[in-house]
Amino acid sequence: MSENKNAVEMHGCIVCARIYTILAIYTPDGGLVDCTVTSPGGHCVPDEHQPLVACDTHTSDEIEAAYKRWQSRNGREPDNEQEDE
């Protein structure tokens, strides 16, 4: 039986690109289990596929807008958004 893998990685804030060090935990097949920011001043932004980070100083509106931009650049549809027709 394979065990989860811990990885120390560097990621930029999705709003301003400030660099943070994170500890990410991956399943044996590469799925993200959880992550935590180990540098001061940042926190993880929830995403099922990869670790994302934002500065603690950004507002939730700034983070949400940056997350939506990130999703659109990566060809992902926002999970909680439905079009009004």
Secondary structure, DSSP 8 states (H G I E B T S, - for coil): ----EEEEEEEEBTTT--EEEEEEEE-TTS-EEEEEE-STTEEEE--SSS-EEEETTS-HHHHHHHHHHHHHHTT---TT-----
